Amino acid sequence: MHRLRWSQNPNYTEHNSKASFLAGYAYAGLSGPDAPLLCAVPRGGLVLLGPDVEYPSHHHQPKEVYLVLTPGAQWCLDEGDWFDVAAGDLIFHDSWQMHAMRTREHPLLAFAGWIEAGDRRAIGWSAKADPQTTR
Ligand SMILES: [Fe+2]
C-alpha cells in the first residue's frame, strides 16, 4: 500500500468538475503505460471516492471493468436509474457507455481496469452531467 501513488486525472479541473468531486476522488494506477506494472493493456488501478461524492457521468472508448471492493455505493449506466452495488460486484462499461458512481455515508474503493488501450485524457463528460451546468 505504501507504494501506491494516488493522483487525479489531470484533465479533471475546477473548470470542468465539481469541487466536491475534486476533493473526494483519487486514483492509484497499478498497471498501464504510466503505472508501476508497465504495460499497454490493461490500464488498471484503484479508485477511491470519499463519502457523499459523485463521480459524474462520463464515457470513453476503451471497454472497462470495475470490481467493487466496499459496500454502500451506487452506479448509473446510460440514462438509467441509480442502483445499489455490493462488494464483489463486477460492472462492465462498453465502449462509450455513459457511467457514473456515487457514495452516501461510506467511501467507495474499487478496482477499475480498461481492457483496451486508451488515453485517460480522452474521457468525456456527458451533456446530462456537464459540470459547467451542474456546479
Ligand atoms: Fe470509466
Residues whose N, C-alpha, C, O or C-beta is under 5 A from the ligand:
A	BS01	LIG	E64
